[in-house]
């Protein structure tokens, strides 16, 4: 696969679907609780959506904001918007009204489709199914395909601009490492309003795989659904992994019954204990570590065949991309030294919608080469073989008692304690000392005692709170802002 070939018409989002139809028209493409569509059926529905958008005056470059649950209809809307040359703006139905107002004011969509109107809109689309296809619209690889808003867990959501070329390059680069196959069933619980969910649509097109949306099933039902559909690839974050393990029955997941061949992890790193438990509960499954940001989709992946190798690393840089570790003056650091992770390559997005100042701070040019680079604000190091190690974000790193540390290492140590199901650390601030929140059936002093056996004295939190549930963002990450507010009470 030549990932660096010149841009062409094949570098548009809907052309990935076109190629899948040409190769596997009758294969299942997307399944939800209501049914399944083949690639040919998904293709037809995407053209019908394009005709519906055309009839309502949507033109190239217009933003179409869609706040629907993640179902087959949303996938058809995604590809239909792409065929119109418009910009797909997926919004989580759980987005709070304050954030929604901010997003709509910034994106200024030509059309906003809220969840309450989804059924009526789809009824209108269905009426056009036999009316023929809309005239095709020229779409260039550099045209914007998606406006992806961040979760807004720490600030007002930011709109990351996603052109067709960057989305398709990132998808092909990820596929080159993960290798989705035509016999794969990809079981996804994440919304398309998060890039982790959205890219599953594109990756499945590239691999001709079947994408199954988990929907809103209750946690115990989710595991049964995974087994019912014969899931072979399961994207996870730590909270979902913990939930799966809580309900997993080792006998039901015995070698003869397990179909999962690969878990892919992002959002936050899995603890070594969780990884070991997944391997035990799902024999033969590999646990693939990944690391990335919406601003370039993916930075590094540990190849599946290297599962278990360099357990502290988050992987190798994507094919066709470059990762550098820079000091505060922008100078490259040698292997082993920690600095800012800076990324360059065809997957780096152009910037943030309507925010030139933030774009200029985050997406800078290398003074030596002129190449555009993403300054991630994440810190880590490379080893001599080019594997990347993530230390934490600037917000995650702090000094306490003269020692530099990260909330991530404290959380990892907490997750290593038997009986701890989830953990979140809050750095010292505003007169409050280092605090850790855990979901566990343990007393706070027992957690602190166990942490003292795993961490240097300066890194042991002063306070531990045992809670029923660690609050999470819509994307399954620790809700740091809410935890900080709790600690201040």
C-alpha positions as CSV (number, residue, x, y, z in Angstrom):
1,X,0.0,0.0,0.0
2,X,1.5,3.3,-1.1
3,X,0.3,5.7,1.6
4,X,2.2,8.6,0.1
5,X,0.8,8.4,-3.4
6,X,-0.4,11.8,-4.8
7,X,-3.8,13.0,-3.9
8,X,-6.6,11.6,-6.1
9,X,-10.3,11.1,-6.2
10,X,-9.7,8.0,-4.2
11,X,-8.8,10.3,-1.3
12,X,-12.4,11.2,-0.5
13,X,-14.4,9.7,2.3
14,X,-17.2,8.3,0.1
15,X,-14.8,6.7,-2.3
16,X,-13.8,4.4,0.5
17,X,-17.4,3.2,0.5
18,X,-17.4,3.0,-3.3
19,X,-14.3,0.7,-3.3
20,X,-15.9,-1.5,-0.6
21,X,-19.1,-1.8,-2.8
22,X,-17.0,-2.7,-5.8
23,X,-15.2,-5.5,-3.9
24,X,-17.8,-6.8,-1.5
25,X,-21.3,-5.4,-2.4
26,X,-23.2,-8.3,-0.7
27,X,-21.1,-8.4,2.4
28,X,-22.6,-7.0,5.7
29,X,-21.5,-3.5,6.2
30,X,-23.2,-2.1,9.3
31,X,-25.5,-3.6,11.9
32,X,-27.4,-2.1,14.8
33,X,-30.2,-3.2,17.1
34,X,-32.8,-2.8,14.3
35,X,-31.1,-4.8,11.5
36,X,-28.2,-4.9,9.1
37,X,-27.3,-3.4,5.7
38,X,-24.9,-4.8,3.1
39,X,-22.3,-2.5,1.5
40,X,-24.6,-2.2,-1.5
41,X,-27.5,-1.2,0.6
42,X,-25.5,1.3,2.6
43,X,-24.3,2.7,-0.7
44,X,-27.9,3.1,-1.9
45,X,-29.0,4.8,1.3
46,X,-26.0,7.2,1.1
47,X,-27.0,8.3,-2.4
48,X,-30.6,8.7,-1.2
49,X,-29.4,10.9,1.7
50,X,-27.4,13.0,-0.8
51,X,-30.5,13.5,-2.9
52,X,-32.5,14.5,0.2
53,X,-29.8,17.0,1.1
54,X,-29.7,18.4,-2.4
55,X,-33.5,18.9,-2.4
56,X,-33.1,20.9,0.8
57,X,-30.5,23.2,-0.6
58,X,-27.3,21.8,1.0
59,X,-24.4,22.8,-1.1
60,X,-20.6,22.0,-1.1
61,X,-19.0,23.5,2.0
62,X,-22.2,23.7,4.0
63,X,-22.0,22.3,7.5
64,X,-24.6,19.7,8.4
65,X,-24.7,19.1,12.2
66,X,-26.3,15.8,13.2
67,X,-27.1,15.0,16.8
68,X,-28.4,11.4,16.3
69,X,-27.6,8.2,18.1
70,X,-25.0,6.1,16.3
71,X,-27.0,3.8,14.0
72,X,-27.0,2.7,10.4
73,X,-28.9,5.9,9.5
74,X,-26.1,8.0,10.9
75,X,-23.6,6.2,8.8
76,X,-25.7,6.8,5.6
77,X,-26.0,10.4,6.6
78,X,-22.2,10.6,7.0
79,X,-21.5,9.3,3.5
80,X,-24.4,11.2,2.0
81,X,-23.1,14.5,3.3
82,X,-19.7,13.5,1.9
83,X,-21.2,12.9,-1.5
84,X,-22.8,16.4,-1.5
85,X,-19.3,17.9,-0.8
86,X,-20.7,19.2,2.5
87,X,-19.2,19.0,6.0
88,X,-20.4,16.4,8.4
89,X,-20.6,17.7,12.0
90,X,-21.4,14.7,14.3
91,X,-22.6,15.7,17.8
92,X,-23.1,13.5,20.8
93,X,-26.8,13.3,21.9
94,X,-25.5,13.6,25.4
95,X,-23.8,17.0,24.8
96,X,-25.0,19.5,27.3
97,X,-27.1,22.5,26.1
98,X,-24.4,25.0,27.0
99,X,-21.8,23.2,24.9
100,X,-24.3,22.6,22.1
101,X,-25.1,26.3,21.8
102,X,-21.4,27.0,21.7
103,X,-20.8,24.5,18.9
104,X,-23.7,25.6,16.8
105,X,-22.7,29.2,17.1
106,X,-19.2,28.4,16.0
107,X,-20.0,25.9,13.2
108,X,-22.9,27.9,11.8
109,X,-24.4,24.8,10.1
110,X,-26.6,25.1,7.1
111,X,-28.7,22.4,8.7
112,X,-29.0,21.1,12.2
113,X,-30.7,17.7,12.7
114,X,-31.4,17.0,16.4
115,X,-32.2,13.6,17.8
116,X,-35.9,14.6,18.3
117,X,-36.3,15.0,14.6
118,X,-34.3,11.9,13.5
119,X,-37.4,9.7,12.8
120,X,-39.2,12.4,10.8
121,X,-36.0,13.1,8.7
122,X,-35.5,9.4,8.0
123,X,-39.1,9.1,6.9
124,X,-38.5,11.9,4.4
125,X,-35.3,10.2,3.2
126,X,-37.2,7.0,2.7
127,X,-39.8,8.7,0.4
128,X,-36.9,9.6,-2.0
129,X,-35.4,6.1,-2.2
130,X,-37.0,5.3,-5.6
131,X,-36.6,8.9,-7.0
132,X,-33.1,8.3,-8.4
133,X,-29.7,9.7,-7.5
134,X,-28.7,13.3,-7.3
135,X,-26.2,14.6,-9.8
136,X,-22.7,14.0,-8.5
137,X,-20.8,16.9,-7.0
138,X,-17.1,17.3,-7.5
139,X,-15.3,16.8,-4.2
140,X,-11.5,17.5,-3.9
141,X,-9.3,15.7,-1.4
142,X,-8.5,19.0,0.3
143,X,-12.1,19.8,0.9
144,X,-13.3,19.6,4.4
145,X,-15.2,16.3,5.1
146,X,-15.7,16.5,8.9
147,X,-15.8,19.0,11.7
148,X,-15.0,17.0,14.8
149,X,-15.6,18.6,18.1
150,X,-13.6,17.6,21.1
151,X,-15.5,16.3,24.2
152,X,-15.1,19.7,26.0
153,X,-14.2,18.0,29.3
154,X,-11.8,20.8,30.2
155,X,-12.9,23.7,28.1
156,X,-15.3,24.8,25.4
157,X,-15.3,22.2,22.6
158,X,-12.9,22.8,19.8
159,X,-13.8,22.0,16.2
160,X,-11.0,20.1,14.5
161,X,-11.0,20.5,10.8
162,X,-10.8,17.2,9.0
163,X,-10.3,17.3,5.2
164,X,-10.9,14.2,3.1
165,X,-7.2,13.7,2.4
166,X,-6.2,13.6,6.0
167,X,-9.1,11.3,7.0
168,X,-8.5,8.8,4.2
169,X,-4.7,8.8,4.8
170,X,-5.1,8.2,8.5
171,X,-7.6,5.4,7.9
172,X,-5.3,3.7,5.4
173,X,-2.2,4.1,7.7
174,X,-4.2,2.6,10.6
175,X,-5.5,-0.2,8.5
176,X,-2.0,-1.0,7.3
177,X,-1.1,-1.8,10.9
178,X,-4.3,-3.3,12.3
179,X,-5.3,-5.3,9.2
180,X,-9.1,-5.4,9.4
181,X,-10.4,-8.4,7.3
182,X,-13.5,-9.3,5.4
183,X,-14.4,-11.9,8.1
184,X,-14.1,-9.4,10.9
185,X,-17.0,-8.3,13.0
186,X,-16.0,-5.0,14.7
187,X,-18.1,-4.4,17.8
188,X,-18.2,-0.7,18.7
189,X,-19.8,1.0,21.6
190,X,-18.4,4.5,20.9
191,X,-20.4,7.2,19.2
192,X,-19.5,8.6,15.8
193,X,-19.2,12.0,17.5
194,X,-15.9,10.8,18.8
195,X,-13.2,10.0,16.2
196,X,-12.6,6.6,17.7
197,X,-16.2,5.7,16.6
198,X,-16.2,7.6,13.3
199,X,-13.0,6.0,12.0
200,X,-14.4,2.5,12.6
201,X,-16.7,3.2,9.7
202,X,-13.8,4.0,7.4
203,X,-11.6,1.2,8.7
204,X,-14.4,-1.3,8.1
205,X,-14.8,-0.1,4.5
206,X,-11.1,-0.6,3.9
207,X,-11.2,-4.1,5.4
208,X,-14.6,-5.0,4.0
209,X,-15.5,-5.8,7.6
210,X,-18.8,-5.7,9.4
211,X,-19.4,-2.9,11.9
212,X,-21.8,-3.6,14.7
213,X,-23.0,-0.7,16.9
214,X,-23.5,-1.8,20.5
215,X,-26.1,0.9,21.1
216,X,-27.4,1.6,24.6
217,X,-27.7,-1.9,25.9
218,X,-27.2,-2.4,29.6
219,X,-23.7,-3.5,30.7
220,X,-24.6,-7.2,31.4
221,X,-26.3,-7.4,28.0
222,X,-23.3,-5.9,26.2
223,X,-21.1,-9.0,26.7
224,X,-23.9,-11.3,25.5
225,X,-24.4,-9.2,22.4
226,X,-20.6,-9.4,21.7
227,X,-20.8,-13.1,21.7
228,X,-24.1,-13.2,19.8
229,X,-22.7,-11.3,16.8
230,X,-19.4,-13.1,16.9
231,X,-17.3,-10.0,17.6
232,X,-13.7,-10.4,16.4
233,X,-12.4,-6.8,17.0
234,X,-13.5,-4.8,20.0
235,X,-12.4,-1.2,20.5
236,X,-12.1,-0.3,24.2
237,X,-11.2,2.3,26.7
238,X,-10.3,1.4,30.3
239,X,-13.8,1.8,31.7
240,X,-15.3,-0.4,29.0
241,X,-12.6,-3.0,29.6
242,X,-13.4,-3.1,33.3
243,X,-17.1,-3.5,32.6
244,X,-16.5,-6.4,30.1
245,X,-14.2,-8.1,32.6
246,X,-16.8,-7.6,35.4
247,X,-19.4,-9.5,33.5
248,X,-17.1,-12.0,31.7
249,X,-17.5,-15.6,32.6
250,X,-14.3,-17.5,32.0
251,X,-16.2,-20.7,31.1
252,X,-18.3,-18.9,28.5
253,X,-15.2,-17.3,27.1
254,X,-13.3,-20.6,26.8
255,X,-11.1,-21.1,23.7
256,X,-13.9,-22.9,21.8
257,X,-16.3,-20.0,22.4
258,X,-14.2,-16.9,22.1
259,X,-14.2,-15.2,18.8
260,X,-12.4,-12.0,19.7
261,X,-9.0,-11.8,18.1
262,X,-8.1,-8.2,18.9
263,X,-8.9,-5.5,21.5
264,X,-7.8,-2.0,20.5
265,X,-7.2,0.5,23.2
266,X,-7.1,4.3,23.2
267,X,-8.4,7.2,25.3
268,X,-6.3,6.2,28.2
269,X,-3.8,3.4,28.8
270,X,-4.9,0.0,30.2
271,X,-3.2,-1.2,33.3
272,X,-1.0,-4.3,33.1
273,X,-3.5,-6.0,35.3
274,X,-6.4,-5.3,33.0
275,X,-4.5,-6.4,29.9
276,X,-3.6,-9.7,31.7
277,X,-7.2,-10.2,32.7
278,X,-8.4,-9.6,29.1
279,X,-6.0,-12.1,27.8
280,X,-7.1,-14.7,30.4
281,X,-10.9,-14.1,29.8
282,X,-10.5,-14.0,26.0
283,X,-7.9,-16.6,25.1
284,X,-5.9,-15.9,21.9
285,X,-7.0,-12.2,21.8
286,X,-4.3,-9.6,21.3
287,X,-4.5,-6.2,23.2
288,X,-3.3,-3.5,20.9
289,X,-2.1,-0.2,22.4
290,X,-2.7,3.0,20.5
291,X,-2.0,6.6,21.1
292,X,-3.3,9.7,19.3
293,X,-5.2,13.0,19.2
294,X,-8.2,14.1,17.1
295,X,-5.8,16.7,15.6
296,X,-4.1,13.9,13.6
297,X,-6.3,11.0,14.5
298,X,-3.6,8.5,15.5
299,X,0.1,9.0,16.4
300,X,1.3,5.5,17.3
301,X,0.1,1.9,17.3
302,X,1.8,-1.2,18.8
303,X,1.5,-3.7,15.9
304,X,-0.7,-6.7,16.9
305,X,2.1,-9.1,16.4
306,X,4.1,-7.3,19.0
307,X,1.5,-7.6,21.7
308,X,3.4,-8.1,24.9
309,X,6.5,-6.5,23.6
310,X,7.7,-3.3,25.4
311,X,4.6,-3.2,27.7
312,X,5.3,0.4,28.7
313,X,5.3,1.7,25.1
314,X,2.3,3.0,23.2
315,X,3.6,1.8,19.8
316,X,5.4,2.9,16.7
317,X,4.5,6.0,14.7
318,X,2.0,5.5,11.9
319,X,3.4,4.5,8.5
320,X,4.3,7.6,6.5
321,X,4.4,9.9,9.5
322,X,7.1,11.3,11.8
323,X,7.3,11.7,15.6
324,X,9.9,14.0,17.2
325,X,10.6,14.7,20.8
326,X,11.4,18.4,21.4
327,X,12.7,20.3,24.3
328,X,11.1,23.7,25.4
329,X,13.3,25.5,22.8
330,X,12.1,23.2,20.0
331,X,15.3,21.2,19.7
332,X,15.2,17.5,19.1
333,X,16.0,15.3,22.1
334,X,17.9,12.0,21.9
335,X,16.2,8.6,22.7
336,X,15.3,8.2,26.3
337,X,14.8,11.9,27.1
338,X,11.4,13.3,27.8
339,X,10.0,16.2,25.8
340,X,7.0,17.3,23.9
341,X,5.6,14.9,21.3
342,X,5.5,16.7,17.9
343,X,4.0,15.0,14.9
344,X,4.2,15.6,11.1
345,X,2.7,13.8,8.2
346,X,-0.2,13.7,5.8
347,X,-2.6,13.0,8.7
348,X,-2.0,16.3,10.5
349,X,-5.2,18.3,10.3
350,X,-5.2,22.0,9.1
351,X,-6.3,23.4,12.5
352,X,-9.3,24.5,14.5
353,X,-12.5,25.9,13.0
354,X,-12.8,29.6,13.5
355,X,-9.8,29.8,15.9
356,X,-6.7,31.1,14.1
357,X,-4.8,31.9,17.3
358,X,-5.2,28.4,18.7
359,X,-4.3,26.9,15.3
360,X,-1.1,29.0,15.1
361,X,-0.1,27.8,18.6
362,X,-0.8,24.2,18.0
363,X,0.1,23.7,14.3
364,X,3.5,25.3,13.7
365,X,6.1,25.1,10.9
366,X,9.5,23.5,11.4
367,X,11.9,26.4,10.9
368,X,14.5,24.1,9.4
369,X,12.3,22.3,6.9
370,X,9.2,24.3,6.6
371,X,7.1,21.2,7.4
372,X,3.8,21.7,9.3
373,X,3.9,20.0,12.6
374,X,1.3,19.3,15.3
375,X,2.6,20.3,18.8
376,X,0.5,17.9,20.9
377,X,1.0,19.2,24.4
378,X,1.7,15.6,25.3
379,X,5.0,14.5,26.7
380,X,7.0,11.3,26.3
381,X,10.1,9.8,24.7
382,X,11.3,7.5,22.0
383,X,13.6,4.6,22.5
384,X,16.5,3.7,20.3
385,X,14.3,1.5,18.1
386,X,11.7,4.2,17.5
387,X,9.0,3.0,20.0
388,X,7.0,5.8,21.6
389,X,6.4,6.1,25.4
390,X,3.8,8.4,26.7
391,X,4.4,10.2,30.0
392,X,1.4,12.5,30.2
393,X,-0.1,15.8,29.1
394,X,1.2,19.1,30.5
395,X,-1.9,19.2,32.6
396,X,-1.2,15.7,33.9
397,X,2.4,16.5,35.0
398,X,3.3,18.3,38.2
399,X,5.9,18.6,40.9
400,X,5.3,17.5,44.5
401,X,8.0,17.5,47.2
402,X,10.5,18.4,44.6
403,X,9.7,15.4,42.4
404,X,8.2,15.6,38.9
405,X,5.4,13.1,38.4
406,X,2.2,12.4,36.4
407,X,-1.3,11.5,37.3
408,X,-1.1,8.6,34.9
409,X,1.6,6.7,36.8
410,X,-0.4,7.2,40.1
411,X,-3.6,5.9,38.3
412,X,-1.7,2.9,36.9
413,X,-0.4,2.0,40.3
414,X,-3.9,2.2,41.8
415,X,-5.2,0.0,39.0
416,X,-2.6,-2.6,39.8
417,X,-4.2,-3.1,43.3
418,X,-6.5,-6.1,43.4
419,X,-10.0,-5.0,43.8
420,X,-9.6,-1.6,42.2
421,X,-11.9,-1.3,39.2
422,X,-11.1,2.4,38.2
423,X,-8.9,5.2,39.4
424,X,-8.4,8.9,38.8
425,X,-5.7,11.1,40.4
426,X,-6.1,14.9,40.9
427,X,-2.9,16.9,41.2
428,X,-2.3,19.4,44.0
429,X,-3.8,22.8,43.5
430,X,-5.4,25.6,45.5
431,X,-4.1,24.4,48.8
432,X,-5.3,20.8,48.2
433,X,-2.9,18.0,48.2
434,X,-2.6,15.1,45.8
435,X,-5.8,13.1,45.8
436,X,-6.9,9.8,44.3
437,X,-10.4,8.5,43.6
438,X,-11.0,4.8,43.2
439,X,-13.8,2.4,42.5
440,X,-13.2,-0.5,44.9
441,X,-14.4,-2.6,47.7
442,X,-11.5,-1.5,49.9
443,X,-11.0,1.0,52.6
444,X,-9.2,4.3,51.7
445,X,-6.3,3.5,54.1
446,X,-5.9,0.1,52.5
447,X,-5.6,1.7,49.0
448,X,-3.0,4.2,50.3
449,X,-1.1,1.4,52.0
450,X,-1.0,-0.6,48.7
451,X,0.1,2.6,46.8
452,X,3.0,3.1,49.2
453,X,4.3,-0.4,48.2
454,X,4.2,0.6,44.5
455,X,5.2,4.3,44.4
456,X,8.0,6.5,45.7
457,X,7.0,8.2,49.0
458,X,6.5,11.6,47.3
459,X,4.1,10.1,44.8
460,X,1.7,8.5,47.3
461,X,-1.5,10.6,47.5
462,X,-2.3,12.3,50.7
463,X,-6.0,11.6,50.4
464,X,-8.0,8.6,48.9
465,X,-11.7,8.7,48.3
466,X,-13.5,5.4,47.6
467,X,-16.5,6.1,45.3
468,X,-19.3,4.2,43.7
469,X,-18.2,5.4,40.2
470,X,-15.4,7.5,38.9
471,X,-17.0,10.2,36.7
472,X,-16.1,10.0,33.0
473,X,-16.4,12.2,30.0
474,X,-18.7,11.2,27.1
475,X,-15.6,9.5,25.6
476,X,-14.8,7.3,28.6
477,X,-11.9,9.5,30.0
478,X,-11.6,10.6,33.6
479,X,-13.6,13.8,34.1
480,X,-10.8,15.7,35.7
481,X,-12.7,19.0,36.0
482,X,-15.5,17.3,38.0
483,X,-13.0,15.5,40.2
484,X,-11.1,18.7,40.9
485,X,-14.3,20.4,41.9
486,X,-15.1,17.5,44.3
487,X,-11.7,17.7,45.9
488,X,-12.2,21.4,46.5
489,X,-15.4,20.8,48.5
